Amino acid sequence: MKIEKISDTQVKFILSQDDLAGKDIKLEDLTVSSDKTKELFQDILSQALDECGFAIDDAPLMVEALPVALDSIMIIVTKLSGEQEIKSSLQDTPSQPIISKDLHRYKRNPVKIHNPGDSDNSNILIYSFEALDDVIDTCIRLSQAELISSSLYKNNRRYHLVLQTKQEIDSQSLFILNEYGIKEPSNILAKYHLVEHGETLIAENAVEILAENF
């Protein structure tokens, strides 16, 4: 884990998958509030105090988690002033979890987490392809698969097909995907990384659109 104190009110952490694995946490676990994520925030705040003197005092915190690579995440912790806290409270939605568990020596400060979304992000599959024709052929053969969503991105000169299913995808569909493409790290943060850094070609219903038009 890397820690950088940005200012007296803000500190940045970079955590790899290995860092999270040591806490038995997956990247996608950070999108919801749980006992494991609370413990993680306790530990990183304690380390920030020890290594760079970042003390949260009595201030409430805003915690933002952003993907910076396919296997790492950046967490930015910001101490809010009274005015900022009021604005943040007005902007919060009921779906945003609030962590109110005691943070050991941190005097019961509530931690506000900006949730990337409330949708079910389980069963995500991401495959990359060298050519668009390969994506089209795959989508034509996948047109009968039961999908919740599908989208297409271009990143690093490859086409990335992001699929989400209600349950684990069937073996025939997996055979088709592996015949034409290469499986990439498949989790919610990998998906957000493509949204943030890739070129969105088809945001929704990519399989249906390509299968019907080619």
C-alpha positions as a Python dict, from the first residue, in 0.01 Angstrom:
ca = {
    (1, 'M'): (0, 0, 0),
    (2, 'K'): (121, 349, -88),
    (3, 'I'): (22, 652, 118),
    (4, 'E'): (52, 1016, 10),
    (5, 'K'): (-58, 1310, 222),
    (6, 'I'): (-204, 1561, -23),
    (7, 'S'): (-285, 1829, 234),
    (8, 'D'): (-384, 1868, 598),
    (9, 'T'): (-737, 1767, 501),
    (10, 'Q'): (-676, 1499, 238),
    (11, 'V'): (-475, 1179, 205),
    (12, 'K'): (-445, 930, -81),
    (13, 'F'): (-396, 553, -66),
    (14, 'I'): (-311, 314, -350),
    (15, 'L'): (-404, -47, -273),
    (16, 'S'): (-323, -346, -492),
    (17, 'Q'): (-514, -671, -509),
    (18, 'D'): (-245, -825, -287),
    (19, 'D'): (-309, -558, -23),
    (20, 'L'): (-681, -635, -31),
    (21, 'A'): (-627, -1011, -37),
    (22, 'G'): (-441, -982, 294),
    (23, 'K'): (-766, -846, 441),
    (24, 'D'): (-979, -1107, 261),
    (25, 'I'): (-1138, -828, 53),
    (26, 'K'): (-1207, -827, -320),
    (27, 'L'): (-1203, -510, -527),
    (28, 'E'): (-1579, -523, -579),
    (29, 'D'): (-1635, -546, -200),
    (30, 'L'): (-1540, -178, -174),
    (31, 'T'): (-1862, -73, -346),
    (32, 'V'): (-2066, -160, -36),
    (33, 'S'): (-2035, -109, 337),
    (34, 'S'): (-1945, -420, 537),
    (35, 'D'): (-1754, -519, 850),
    (36, 'K'): (-1449, -602, 637),
    (37, 'T'): (-1446, -264, 463),
    (38, 'K'): (-1490, -86, 796),
    (39, 'E'): (-1189, -272, 934),
    (40, 'L'): (-989, -182, 623),
    (41, 'F'): (-1062, 189, 668),
    (42, 'Q'): (-966, 168, 1034),
    (43, 'D'): (-632, 15, 940),
    (44, 'I'): (-546, 260, 661),
    (45, 'L'): (-639, 561, 875),
    (46, 'S'): (-422, 428, 1155),
    (47, 'Q'): (-132, 380, 912),
    (48, 'A'): (-183, 730, 770),
    (49, 'L'): (-154, 871, 1122),
    (50, 'D'): (163, 673, 1194),
    (51, 'E'): (339, 735, 861),
    (52, 'C'): (246, 1090, 763),
    (53, 'G'): (75, 1243, 1065),
    (54, 'F'): (-269, 1259, 904),
    (55, 'A'): (-510, 1284, 1198),
    (56, 'I'): (-882, 1305, 1139),
    (57, 'D'): (-945, 1478, 1475),
    (58, 'D'): (-1322, 1528, 1520),
    (59, 'A'): (-1399, 1582, 1152),
    (60, 'P'): (-1638, 1362, 953),
    (61, 'L'): (-1477, 1193, 653),
    (62, 'M'): (-1565, 1150, 288),
    (63, 'V'): (-1411, 838, 134),
    (64, 'E'): (-1395, 797, -244),
    (65, 'A'): (-1275, 479, -413),
    (66, 'L'): (-1156, 508, -775),
    (67, 'P'): (-1001, 240, -1000),
    (68, 'V'): (-655, 335, -1128),
    (69, 'A'): (-565, 3, -1294),
    (70, 'L'): (-719, -338, -1349),
    (71, 'D'): (-570, -467, -1025),
    (72, 'S'): (-547, -163, -797),
    (73, 'I'): (-763, 109, -647),
    (74, 'M'): (-708, 462, -523),
    (75, 'I'): (-883, 566, -202),
    (76, 'I'): (-903, 937, -124),
    (77, 'V'): (-999, 1036, 230),
    (78, 'T'): (-1108, 1398, 283),
    (79, 'K'): (-1180, 1568, 614),
    (80, 'L'): (-1495, 1776, 579),
    (81, 'S'): (-1551, 2115, 735),
    (82, 'G'): (-1890, 2203, 882),
    (83, 'E'): (-2002, 2373, 560),
    (84, 'Q'): (-1881, 2086, 343),
    (85, 'E'): (-2059, 1837, 568),
    (86, 'I'): (-2389, 2022, 524),
    (87, 'K'): (-2349, 2026, 145),
    (88, 'S'): (-2253, 1660, 141),
    (89, 'S'): (-2553, 1567, 354),
    (90, 'L'): (-2787, 1753, 119),
    (91, 'Q'): (-2642, 1573, -180),
    (92, 'D'): (-2642, 1224, -24),
    (93, 'T'): (-2898, 975, -144),
    (94, 'P'): (-3056, 707, 80),
    (95, 'S'): (-2862, 440, -106),
    (96, 'Q'): (-2524, 574, 6),
    (97, 'P'): (-2407, 369, 305),
    (98, 'I'): (-2286, 547, 616),
    (99, 'I'): (-2023, 383, 834),
    (100, 'S'): (-2079, 490, 1194),
    (101, 'K'): (-1878, 221, 1372),
    (102, 'D'): (-1624, 348, 1626),
    (103, 'L'): (-1285, 397, 1464),
    (104, 'H'): (-1085, 307, 1775),
    (105, 'R'): (-892, 623, 1864),
    (106, 'Y'): (-1075, 832, 1603),
    (107, 'K'): (-1363, 939, 1831),
    (108, 'R'): (-1657, 783, 1650),
    (109, 'N'): (-1627, 977, 1327),
    (110, 'P'): (-1881, 879, 1061),
    (111, 'V'): (-1731, 782, 725),
    (112, 'K'): (-1932, 863, 414),
    (113, 'I'): (-1872, 640, 116),
    (114, 'H'): (-1963, 743, -237),
    (115, 'N'): (-2114, 428, -381),
    (116, 'P'): (-2048, 383, -757),
    (117, 'G'): (-2397, 243, -798),
    (118, 'D'): (-2668, 22, -657),
    (119, 'S'): (-2693, -228, -941),
    (120, 'D'): (-2600, -590, -891),
    (121, 'N'): (-2251, -622, -1034),
    (122, 'S'): (-2208, -994, -986),
    (123, 'N'): (-2126, -1235, -1270),
    (124, 'I'): (-1934, -986, -1480),
    (125, 'L'): (-1732, -1121, -1771),
    (126, 'I'): (-1487, -911, -1972),
    (127, 'Y'): (-1330, -1042, -2294),
    (128, 'S'): (-1097, -854, -2525),
    (129, 'F'): (-1070, -899, -2902),
    (130, 'E'): (-811, -795, -3158),
    (131, 'A'): (-1061, -717, -3435),
    (132, 'L'): (-1416, -581, -3445),
    (133, 'D'): (-1514, -864, -3680),
    (134, 'D'): (-1432, -1110, -3402),
    (135, 'V'): (-1659, -917, -3165),
    (136, 'I'): (-1942, -923, -3419),
    (137, 'D'): (-1907, -1297, -3483),
    (138, 'T'): (-1908, -1359, -3108),
    (139, 'C'): (-2219, -1147, -3053),
    (140, 'I'): (-2406, -1323, -3334),
    (141, 'R'): (-2338, -1658, -3169),
    (142, 'L'): (-2418, -1521, -2821),
    (143, 'S'): (-2750, -1367, -2923),
    (144, 'Q'): (-2949, -1638, -2740),
    (145, 'A'): (-2751, -1616, -2416),
    (146, 'E'): (-2935, -1482, -2109),
    (147, 'L'): (-2767, -1151, -2036),
    (148, 'I'): (-2855, -870, -1796),
    (149, 'S'): (-2642, -621, -1987),
    (150, 'S'): (-2365, -597, -2243),
    (151, 'S'): (-2142, -311, -2355),
    (152, 'L'): (-1848, -259, -2586),
    (153, 'Y'): (-1537, -47, -2531),
    (154, 'K'): (-1209, 12, -2711),
    (155, 'N'): (-894, 42, -2503),
    (156, 'N'): (-525, -10, -2584),
    (157, 'R'): (-610, -100, -2945),
    (158, 'R'): (-834, -388, -2839),
    (159, 'Y'): (-1211, -424, -2822),
    (160, 'H'): (-1352, -512, -2480),
    (161, 'L'): (-1691, -680, -2448),
    (162, 'V'): (-1838, -649, -2097),
    (163, 'L'): (-2113, -897, -2016),
    (164, 'Q'): (-2329, -937, -1707),
    (165, 'T'): (-2543, -1243, -1644),
    (166, 'K'): (-2799, -1341, -1380),
    (167, 'Q'): (-2602, -1655, -1304),
    (168, 'E'): (-2279, -1812, -1424),
    (169, 'I'): (-2270, -1816, -1801),
    (170, 'D'): (-2329, -2150, -1972),
    (171, 'S'): (-2042, -2361, -2103),
    (172, 'Q'): (-2139, -2315, -2468),
    (173, 'S'): (-2123, -1936, -2439),
    (174, 'L'): (-1788, -1962, -2262),
    (175, 'F'): (-1658, -2179, -2545),
    (176, 'I'): (-1765, -1914, -2798),
    (177, 'L'): (-1602, -1632, -2600),
    (178, 'N'): (-1276, -1824, -2558),
    (179, 'E'): (-1274, -1916, -2927),
    (180, 'Y'): (-1268, -1553, -3041),
    (181, 'G'): (-1138, -1352, -2745),
    (182, 'I'): (-918, -1344, -2438),
    (183, 'K'): (-1064, -1331, -2089),
    (184, 'E'): (-956, -1021, -1895),
    (185, 'P'): (-979, -947, -1520),
    (186, 'S'): (-1354, -947, -1466),
    (187, 'N'): (-1483, -741, -1176),
    (188, 'I'): (-1669, -419, -1116),
    (189, 'L'): (-1354, -205, -1097),
    (190, 'A'): (-1221, -346, -1424),
    (191, 'K'): (-1553, -245, -1577),
    (192, 'Y'): (-1528, 107, -1431),
    (193, 'H'): (-1170, 131, -1556),
    (194, 'L'): (-1294, 73, -1913),
    (195, 'V'): (-1574, 325, -1867),
    (196, 'E'): (-1327, 584, -1738),
    (197, 'H'): (-1025, 523, -1962),
    (198, 'G'): (-1162, 346, -2270),
    (199, 'E'): (-1370, 465, -2564),
    (200, 'T'): (-1735, 368, -2526),
    (201, 'L'): (-1855, 219, -2855),
    (202, 'I'): (-2188, 70, -2741),
    (203, 'A'): (-2298, 152, -2386),
    (204, 'E'): (-2597, -84, -2365),
    (205, 'N'): (-2728, -397, -2540),
    (206, 'A'): (-2407, -442, -2738),
    (207, 'V'): (-2466, -811, -2810),
    (208, 'E'): (-2821, -754, -2934),
    (209, 'I'): (-2727, -452, -3146),
    (210, 'L'): (-2433, -621, -3319),
    (211, 'A'): (-2619, -949, -3367),
    (212, 'E'): (-2918, -776, -3525),
    (213, 'N'): (-2728, -544, -3756),
    (214, 'F'): (-2456, -769, -3899),
}
